[in-house]
């Protein structure tokens, strides 16, 4: 199954969401079609044109946005004076509600990738009446156990890269939450300290893809690198601002709240997040969901087989009207 053709937005704007923040949004496809909103990953990655092509443009009104502090939204997290205290999961969900009202949408399908799947799940749990379906890939739930896996846990699989990352952190902070330790460096008044910390974080993320360090083009953009590293570590270092819920995390604990919302989980068989079994546990706790495993694929929604599975889901939900 091929991707749908490239298309450009027919409308876009900057939405004032308060706290001095303006969120960039765009709409593509059929203005009278089934509404769907795309939640990008990171946190802090920003939206790209790729997800537009996972929806039939004749059937869907596709909404994309850059979450607070990233992409074309302002102020950007790369600026040291940007207030990150007003960039939390609760703020992002409130932004979605403001955007939905601004666009005159009653209910929408919510599509999320990686961190976007965490945000989508929590949004659906707290605003179930406005979510018609969920399509999620690179599925995560934002638990402390997942953060620990993706930092210290993967250090056992990528020991050289992990040692380089740890050496960039203060010796006295290498035994706790590593994302929080890195974030403290990213909040330093010294720009050289901030830059070294941003580079250390993106080198570690790149190593776990896996790929040679510094091989991902977007990390070579100093603005993207700083904003991304600062935002990811801000969320990972603070439990994704989801609150305490023991080892399983808030999102998995509250999976029964998704009852009545159809959902499709598209997961690569080699996604390192699978090591905790989260996606299987979520599927079991959410009877209205289906799990599609794509063989020989990792944490990449654009990999062979992933796009086909995602398009099959959006096509099927388009038929529901």
C-alpha positions as CSV (number, residue, x, y, z in Angstrom):
1,X,0.0,0.0,0.0
2,X,1.5,3.3,-1.1
3,X,1.5,6.5,0.9
4,X,-1.1,9.0,-0.1
5,X,0.2,11.9,-2.4
6,X,2.0,14.8,-0.9
7,X,-0.3,17.7,0.0
8,X,0.0,21.2,1.3
9,X,-2.1,22.8,4.1
10,X,-5.1,24.8,3.0
11,X,-5.1,26.7,6.2
12,X,-2.7,27.5,9.0
13,X,-2.2,29.9,11.9
14,X,-0.7,30.7,15.3
15,X,-3.1,30.0,18.2
16,X,-2.6,32.0,21.4
17,X,-2.8,29.4,24.1
18,X,-1.8,31.6,27.0
19,X,1.3,31.9,29.2
20,X,3.0,33.8,26.3
21,X,2.8,30.8,24.0
22,X,1.5,30.6,20.5
23,X,1.0,27.2,18.9
24,X,1.4,26.7,15.2
25,X,-1.3,24.6,13.5
26,X,-2.2,23.6,9.9
27,X,-5.1,21.7,8.2
28,X,-4.9,19.6,5.1
29,X,-7.1,17.4,3.0
30,X,-10.9,17.8,2.8
31,X,-12.3,20.7,4.9
32,X,-15.6,18.7,5.2
33,X,-13.9,15.4,6.0
34,X,-13.5,13.4,9.1
35,X,-11.4,15.4,11.6
36,X,-8.1,13.9,12.7
37,X,-5.3,15.4,14.7
38,X,-1.6,14.4,14.6
39,X,0.5,14.4,17.8
40,X,4.2,14.3,17.1
41,X,6.9,12.7,19.2
42,X,9.8,13.9,21.3
43,X,8.5,15.6,23.3
44,X,9.9,18.5,21.2
45,X,10.3,17.0,17.8
46,X,7.7,19.2,16.0
47,X,5.4,18.0,13.2
48,X,6.6,17.0,9.7
49,X,4.8,16.6,6.4
50,X,5.1,12.8,6.6
51,X,2.0,12.0,8.7
52,X,-0.2,13.9,6.2
53,X,0.3,11.1,3.8
54,X,-1.1,8.4,6.1
55,X,-4.6,9.8,5.7
56,X,-6.9,9.7,2.6
57,X,-7.0,13.5,1.8
58,X,-10.5,13.0,0.3
59,X,-11.9,11.5,3.5
60,X,-10.0,13.4,6.2
61,X,-9.6,16.9,7.6
62,X,-6.1,16.5,8.9
63,X,-4.9,18.8,11.7
64,X,-1.2,19.0,12.6
65,X,0.4,21.2,15.3
66,X,3.7,21.9,16.8
67,X,3.4,21.4,20.5
68,X,4.5,24.1,22.9
69,X,8.1,25.2,22.5
70,X,9.0,23.3,19.3
71,X,8.7,23.6,15.5
72,X,7.1,26.8,14.5
73,X,5.5,27.4,17.9
74,X,6.8,30.3,20.0
75,X,8.7,30.8,22.2
76,X,11.0,28.0,21.2
77,X,12.5,25.8,24.0
78,X,16.0,26.4,22.5
79,X,15.9,29.9,24.0
80,X,17.2,29.9,27.5
81,X,14.7,32.5,28.7
82,X,11.7,30.3,27.6
83,X,9.7,29.4,30.7
84,X,9.4,25.6,30.7
85,X,7.2,25.5,33.8
86,X,4.3,26.2,31.5
87,X,5.1,23.3,29.2
88,X,3.6,20.2,30.8
89,X,1.2,17.4,29.7
90,X,-1.7,19.3,31.2
91,X,-0.8,22.4,29.2
92,X,-0.6,20.4,26.0
93,X,-4.0,18.8,26.5
94,X,-5.5,22.2,27.2
95,X,-3.9,23.5,24.0
96,X,-5.6,20.6,22.1
97,X,-8.9,21.6,23.5
98,X,-8.4,25.3,22.6
99,X,-7.4,24.3,19.0
100,X,-10.4,21.9,18.7
101,X,-12.7,24.7,19.7
102,X,-10.9,27.2,17.4
103,X,-11.4,24.9,14.4
104,X,-15.0,24.1,15.3
105,X,-14.4,20.4,15.6
106,X,-16.7,18.3,17.8
107,X,-14.8,15.0,17.8
108,X,-11.6,13.9,16.1
109,X,-9.5,10.8,15.6
110,X,-6.3,11.2,17.5
111,X,-3.1,9.9,15.9
112,X,0.1,9.8,17.9
113,X,3.7,8.6,17.6
114,X,6.1,7.8,20.5
115,X,5.6,10.6,23.0
116,X,2.6,11.6,20.9
117,X,1.0,8.2,21.8
118,X,1.5,9.0,25.5
119,X,-0.2,12.4,25.0
120,X,-3.0,10.9,22.9
121,X,-3.7,8.2,25.5
122,X,-3.9,10.6,28.4
123,X,-6.0,13.1,26.4
124,X,-8.4,10.3,25.5
125,X,-8.6,9.2,29.2
126,X,-9.4,12.8,30.4
127,X,-11.5,13.9,27.4
128,X,-13.1,10.7,26.1
129,X,-16.1,12.5,24.6
130,X,-14.1,14.3,22.0
131,X,-12.0,11.3,20.8
132,X,-13.6,9.2,18.1
133,X,-10.7,6.7,17.6
134,X,-7.0,6.4,18.4
135,X,-4.2,5.3,16.0
136,X,-0.9,5.0,17.8
137,X,2.6,3.9,16.8
138,X,5.9,3.6,18.6
139,X,3.6,3.1,21.6
140,X,4.7,4.4,25.0
141,X,2.9,5.3,28.2
142,X,5.3,7.7,29.9
143,X,6.0,5.6,33.0
144,X,9.1,6.0,35.1
145,X,10.0,2.4,34.2
146,X,10.1,3.3,30.5
147,X,12.4,6.3,31.2
148,X,14.7,4.1,33.2
149,X,14.8,1.5,30.4
150,X,15.6,4.1,27.7
151,X,18.4,5.5,29.7
152,X,20.1,3.2,32.2
153,X,18.5,0.0,31.0
154,X,19.7,0.5,27.4
155,X,23.2,1.2,28.8
156,X,23.6,-2.5,29.1
157,X,23.0,-2.9,25.4
158,X,25.0,0.1,24.2
159,X,27.7,0.3,26.9
160,X,30.2,2.5,25.0
161,X,27.7,5.1,24.2
162,X,26.2,5.0,27.7
163,X,29.6,5.5,29.2
164,X,30.2,8.6,27.1
165,X,26.8,9.9,28.1
166,X,27.4,9.4,31.8
167,X,30.8,11.0,31.6
168,X,29.0,14.2,30.4
169,X,27.0,14.3,33.7
170,X,28.2,15.3,37.1
171,X,29.7,12.3,38.9
172,X,27.4,12.7,41.9
173,X,24.3,12.6,39.7
174,X,24.9,9.4,37.7
175,X,23.0,7.2,40.1
176,X,19.6,8.9,39.9
177,X,17.3,10.0,37.1
178,X,19.7,10.6,34.3
179,X,17.3,12.7,32.2
180,X,16.8,15.0,35.2
181,X,20.6,15.3,35.7
182,X,21.0,16.2,32.0
183,X,18.1,18.7,32.2
184,X,19.8,20.5,35.1
185,X,22.8,21.1,32.9
186,X,20.5,22.3,30.1
187,X,19.2,24.9,32.5
188,X,22.7,26.2,33.3
189,X,23.3,29.9,32.9
190,X,26.5,28.9,31.0
191,X,25.8,28.5,27.3
192,X,28.8,26.2,26.9
193,X,27.5,23.9,29.6
194,X,24.1,23.8,27.9
195,X,25.5,23.1,24.5
196,X,27.7,20.2,25.8
197,X,24.7,18.7,27.5
198,X,22.4,19.0,24.4
199,X,25.1,17.3,22.3
200,X,25.6,14.5,24.9
201,X,21.8,13.8,25.0
202,X,21.3,13.7,21.2
203,X,24.5,11.5,20.8
204,X,23.0,9.1,23.3
205,X,19.5,9.1,21.6
206,X,21.2,8.5,18.2
207,X,23.3,5.6,19.6
208,X,20.2,3.7,20.7
209,X,18.4,3.9,17.3
210,X,21.0,2.4,16.6
211,X,23.2,4.5,14.3
212,X,26.7,6.0,14.5
213,X,26.7,9.1,16.8
214,X,25.7,12.4,15.2
215,X,24.4,10.7,12.1
216,X,20.9,12.1,12.4
217,X,20.6,15.3,10.4
218,X,18.2,17.1,12.6
219,X,20.5,16.9,15.6
220,X,23.1,18.9,13.6
221,X,20.8,21.9,13.7
222,X,21.9,23.6,17.0
223,X,18.4,25.2,17.5
224,X,16.6,21.9,17.1
225,X,19.2,20.1,19.2
226,X,18.9,22.4,22.1
227,X,15.1,22.7,22.0
228,X,14.7,18.9,21.6
229,X,17.1,17.9,24.4
230,X,15.8,20.5,26.8
231,X,12.1,19.5,26.2
232,X,12.7,15.7,26.3
233,X,14.7,15.9,29.5
234,X,12.2,18.3,31.1
235,X,9.4,15.7,30.6
236,X,11.5,12.6,31.3
237,X,13.0,14.1,34.4
238,X,9.6,15.0,35.8
239,X,7.6,11.8,35.2
240,X,6.0,13.3,32.1
241,X,4.0,15.4,34.5
242,X,1.5,12.5,34.8
243,X,1.7,12.1,38.6
244,X,2.6,9.0,40.7
245,X,1.0,5.6,40.1
246,X,3.5,3.0,41.1
247,X,5.5,0.9,38.6
248,X,2.8,0.6,36.0
249,X,2.3,4.4,35.5
250,X,-0.8,6.5,35.3
251,X,-1.7,5.8,31.6
252,X,-1.6,2.0,32.0
253,X,-3.4,2.2,35.3
254,X,-6.2,4.3,33.7
255,X,-6.5,2.2,30.5
256,X,-10.1,1.1,31.5
257,X,-11.1,4.8,30.9
258,X,-10.6,4.1,27.2
259,X,-13.6,1.8,27.1
260,X,-15.7,2.6,24.1
261,X,-13.0,4.3,22.1
262,X,-11.7,2.1,19.2
263,X,-8.0,2.0,18.8
264,X,-5.2,0.6,16.7
265,X,-1.7,0.1,18.1
266,X,1.0,-0.4,15.4
267,X,4.3,-1.5,16.8
268,X,7.6,-2.6,15.4
269,X,8.7,-6.0,16.7
270,X,12.2,-4.7,17.3
271,X,11.1,-1.5,19.1
272,X,13.3,-1.4,22.2
273,X,10.3,-0.1,24.2
274,X,8.8,-3.6,23.9
275,X,11.3,-4.9,26.4
276,X,8.9,-3.9,29.2
277,X,5.8,-5.5,27.5
278,X,3.9,-2.2,27.9
279,X,2.1,-2.3,24.5
280,X,0.9,-5.9,25.2
281,X,-0.3,-4.9,28.7
282,X,-2.1,-1.9,27.2
283,X,-3.8,-4.0,24.6
284,X,-5.1,-6.4,27.3
285,X,-6.4,-3.6,29.5
286,X,-8.1,-1.9,26.6
287,X,-10.6,-4.3,25.0
288,X,-11.6,-1.9,22.2
289,X,-8.1,-1.8,20.8
290,X,-6.2,-4.0,18.3
291,X,-2.5,-4.6,18.2
292,X,-0.6,-4.9,14.9
293,X,3.0,-6.1,15.1
294,X,5.2,-5.3,12.1
295,X,8.1,-7.7,11.9
296,X,11.8,-6.7,11.7
297,X,11.0,-3.1,12.4
298,X,11.9,-0.8,15.3
299,X,10.8,2.6,16.5
300,X,10.2,4.1,13.1
301,X,6.7,4.9,11.8
302,X,8.1,5.4,8.3
303,X,9.7,1.9,8.0
304,X,8.5,-0.7,5.5
305,X,5.3,-2.2,6.8
306,X,4.6,0.4,9.3
307,X,3.1,2.9,6.9
308,X,0.9,0.2,5.4
309,X,-0.5,-0.8,8.8
310,X,-1.1,2.8,9.7
311,X,-2.9,3.6,6.5
312,X,-5.0,0.5,6.8
313,X,-6.1,1.8,10.2
314,X,-7.0,5.3,9.0
315,X,-8.8,3.9,6.0
316,X,-10.9,1.7,8.1
317,X,-11.8,4.4,10.5
318,X,-12.6,6.8,7.7
319,X,-15.4,4.4,6.8
320,X,-16.9,4.9,10.2
321,X,-17.7,8.5,9.4
